[in-house]
Structures are given as C-alpha cells and as structure tokens.
Amino acid sequence: MEGMVKKYQQKFRKVKDEMSRWDELQSRLLSQFRNASSIIERLQLIQNPKNYGALKCVGSIEDTVLRKQMESLENILLSMDKTMKEFHNIVLFLEKTLHDGRQLVKGGSVQATPKQLQQQIGIKPCLADCLDGLSHIYEMHQSECLLKSSIVSALLALALKPSGSDLGALQQLLVDQPNIPREEGMLRISTG
C-alpha cells in the first residue's frame, strides 16, 4: 500500500508542474489576445483614408499599413493556436494521469480494497479522495480549455466584423480565467 501511495505522490508532483505551466500559458494567451484585439480595433481606422492626413501623399501607404497589420494579426493568431494546443496537451496529460491512477488502484500488482482506498495515512488524504480530486481537476481544466477555445474562435469571427464592446467582453471573460482556484485544486490532490 505504501508503494502505491508513493506512486501517487510522483504523479501528483507532475500534475502540480502542469498546473504551474497552465498559469504561464494563461498569461501568454491573455497577452496574445490583447495584442490581437488592439490590431482588430485599429483595422477600421486604418481602412479609413481620412485618418492618413498628410501621409496620404506617400505612395500606397494605406495598403502597406493594412498589409503589415494583417500580417501581425495572422502571426498572433498562429501563436494563439499554438498556445491553445499546449492547453489541450495539459488536459490530455491530466486525463492520462487520471486513467493511470485508476488503473493503479484496479490492476496494480497489489489491488487496493475499498477499505484501503478509504484508509488515511496521518493527515494525508486517502487514495479515494486523491482520485476524486484528480477527476475534478481534469474536468475543470477540460471545461476551461473548451471555454478558452470558444473565446479564441469568437475573436477570429470578430476580426472579420470588429465590435469594440464584444472584444472587451471577450477579453474580460478571458481575464477572469482561470475559474479554478489554485488552492482548491492543490488541496484536492495534496499527498506529499
């Protein structure tokens, strides 16, 4: 039984590392979103010839500025796509860890009885609580990843038809992420 607890502790250390990486990705995605939003908000101004004033005499300035902004937006959107793939990879890792944790209990060399799953060692949670907590963490991160994907998709739609208020609302929704209190997630799986 003690060997099984040690295996869980190793798994949960890796989960903690991935949750830290999730926080870093959240900061990166928010920065990318803000940069993309800024460009999208400027696109209407850039396309209005009245906004160029004296610069209008510079040959094809409007087209050049618009092209450069669109290239920048495209690069940011590609970066956002890579960031979203990294979020998805974390969700897949959590799913695999949950699956492996369940398999460890069911099919390990020493199968845990229901009584052993409920057994607490000192102040540490029992294995059943750890599995339950890991399941909750996986479900929360999966849901949050889906929400982030929806926000990024909505941003792409707004790039074609900009609306400052919609961009602001989407950004606020993304800023309010993560919906997962870090302390709650770590308390659920803390075994070491």
N, C-alpha and C positions, 0 to 999 in steps of 0.2 A: 504494500500500500504506500509506503514511504517513497518508493521508486516512482510510483505513478504521480505522486504529488510533486516530486522534483521535475518530472517531465512537463507537468502543467505549468510549473513556475518558469521553465525555459520558454514555453510557448507564450506565456503572458508577458514576458520581458520583450519578446519580439512584437507583440501586439502594442505594447507601450511605445516602442520605437516607431511603429507605423502611425500611431496616433499623433506623435510629435511631427512626423512627416506630413500628416494631414493638415496640421496647423500651418506649416510652412507653405503648403500648396494653397491653402485658403488665402493667405496674404498675397501670394503670387497672382492668383486668379482675380482677386479684388483689384490689384494694381493694373492687370491687363484689361479688366472690364472698364475701369476708369479711363484708361488711355483710349480704348475703342470708343467709349461714349463721347469723349471730347472730340474725336475726329468726326463721329457721326453728327454731333451738334454743329460742327463747323461746315459740313458739306453744303448746307443750304446757303450759307453766307458766301462760300467760295464760288458757288454757281451763279451768284447774282453779279452781273457786270458792274453795277453801280458801286459796289464795295471796293473796286480797284482804284478809283480816283485817278491820280497822276500815273500810276503804274500801268494803266491801260495802254500807254504808248509802247511798252515793252512787248515785243512780238510774242504772241501766243502764251502770255503769262497765265491767263485763266486756265487753259488746258494743262499747262505744266504743273501749276499748283494743284489742280484737281487730280491729275495723274499721280503725283507724289503722295497726296493724302490717301488716295485709294490703295496705293502700294503699301503704305504704312498700315492702313487698316487691315489689309489682307495678311500682312506679316503678324499683326497682333492676333487676328482670328486664328491663324495657324498655331500660334503659341498657346492660345486658349484651348484649342483642340488637344494639343499635347498634354496640357495640364489636366484636362478632363480625363484623358486616358490614364494618367497617373492616379487620379482619384479612383477610377474604376479598378485599377490594379490593386489598390489597397482594399477595396471592397471584396475583390476576388481572394485576396490573401486572408481576410477575416473569415470569409466563407469556408475556405480550405482549413483554416485553423479550427473553426467550429466543427467541421466534419471530422478532422483528425482527432479532436478532443473527444467527440462522441465515440469514435472507433476505439480510442484508447480505453475507454470505460467498457465498451461492449466486447471487443475482440482482442484485448491485450492478452499477454501470456498469463496474467492473473486477472480474471474478471472480477469487477467490483460488484458486490451485492448491494441491493437498495440500502441496507443498513450502513454499509461502508461509504456509500455516496453521501449520506446524511451526517456521517461522523465528522466532527470538528476537531482540529488539532490546535489546541490553545485558542488564541484569538483569531486565528485564520479562518476564512470561510470554508465550508465543506465543499467537496467536489461538485455536488449538485448545484450549489449556489454559483460556483465558478462557471459551470456550463450554462446555467441560466443567464448569468451576466454576460458571457461571451455572445450568447444568442441575441440578447438585447442590443449589445454594441454593434453586432453585424447588421441587425435590422435597422438601427438608427442611421448608421453610415450608408447603408444601401439607399434608404429613403432620401437622405441628404444629397447623395450623389445624383439621384434622379431629379431632385429639385434643381440642383446646380445645372444639370444638362438642359432642363427646361428653360432656365434663365438665359443660358448661352444661346439656345435656339431662338428665344424671343429677341435677343439682341441682334441676331442675324436678320430677323424679319424687320426690325426697326431700322437697320442700316439702309433698307430699301425705301422705307417710308418713315423718316425720323419724326419723333414726338418727344420734346424735352421732358414733359411730365411722365411719359411712360418710361423713358430712360432713367429718370430719377427714382421712380417707383421700383424698377428692377434693381437698380444699384442699392437702394435701401434694403431690399429683400436679401440681396447678396451680403451686404454689410451685417445684417442681423444674423447671418450664419456664423459659426455653426450653431445649430439648435441643440447641440449635445454639450451639456455642461461637462467639462473635462473631469472635474472631481467625481461626478456621478459615474462616469464610465470607468474610471480607475478604481473606485470603491467596489464596483461590481465584480472586478476580476482580481483584485489585490490578493495575492497569495504569497508575496515574498517581500 
